[in-house]
Amino acid sequence: MELKRALEKTKGSYYAFVVAVLTYVNNKRTRYEIVMDYLRQTPEASTEDILEFISRQDDFVEDAAFETAEKIV
């Protein structure tokens, strides 16, 4: 749970932020490594910085609700 601890210590951390990032990384193992590398390289990153970083990942839309909704319709 190294990632969880790091997220909890992030400037501006809040419960929904931690849950959202953990959910994102749990869907693909490679995401864990990418996020951990970012946190190690950018220890001063805020919650906004981390969420922006994640939202810029190529596979971010794979988990987006609107993407799932389009597949259902």
C-alpha positions in Angstrom: 0.0 0.0 0.0 2.9 2.3 -0.8 0.7 4.2 -3.2 -2.1 4.7 -0.7 0.2 6.1 1.8 1.8 8.4 -0.7 -1.6 9.7 -1.9 -2.8 10.3 1.7 0.3 12.4 2.3 -0.2 14.4 -0.9 -0.9 18.2 -0.5 -4.6 18.7 -0.4 -5.4 15.0 -0.1 -9.0 13.9 0.5 -10.8 10.5 0.7 -12.4 10.6 -2.8 -9.1 11.5 -4.4 -7.3 8.5 -2.8 -10.2 6.2 -3.8 -10.3 7.5 -7.4 -6.6 7.1 -8.0 -6.5 3.6 -6.4 -9.5 2.6 -8.6 -7.7 3.9 -11.7 -4.5 2.0 -10.9 -6.3 -1.2 -9.9 -7.8 -1.6 -13.4 -4.4 -2.1 -14.9 -1.1 -3.0 -13.2 0.9 -0.8 -15.6 -1.0 2.2 -14.3 0.4 1.6 -10.8 4.0 1.8 -12.0 3.3 5.0 -14.0 1.6 6.8 -11.1 4.3 5.7 -8.6 7.0 6.8 -11.0 5.3 10.2 -11.3 5.0 10.5 -7.5 8.6 9.6 -7.0 9.8 12.1 -9.6 7.4 14.8 -8.4 7.1 14.6 -4.6 5.7 18.1 -4.3 2.8 17.3 -6.6 -0.7 18.3 -5.3 -3.9 16.4 -5.8 -4.6 18.6 -8.8 -1.3 17.8 -10.4 -1.8 14.1 -9.9 -5.3 14.1 -11.3 -4.2 16.1 -14.3 -1.3 13.7 -14.9 -3.7 10.7 -14.8 -6.2 12.4 -17.0 -3.6 12.9 -19.7 -2.8 9.2 -19.9 -3.7 7.5 -23.2 -5.9 4.9 -21.5 -7.7 7.3 -19.2 -10.9 7.3 -21.3 -11.1 3.5 -21.0 -12.6 3.9 -17.6 -14.7 7.0 -18.2 -18.4 6.7 -17.5 -19.4 8.3 -20.9 -17.3 5.8 -22.7 -19.0 2.9 -21.0 -22.4 4.5 -21.6 -21.8 4.7 -25.3 -21.0 1.0 -25.4 -24.3 0.1 -23.7 -26.4 2.2 -26.0 
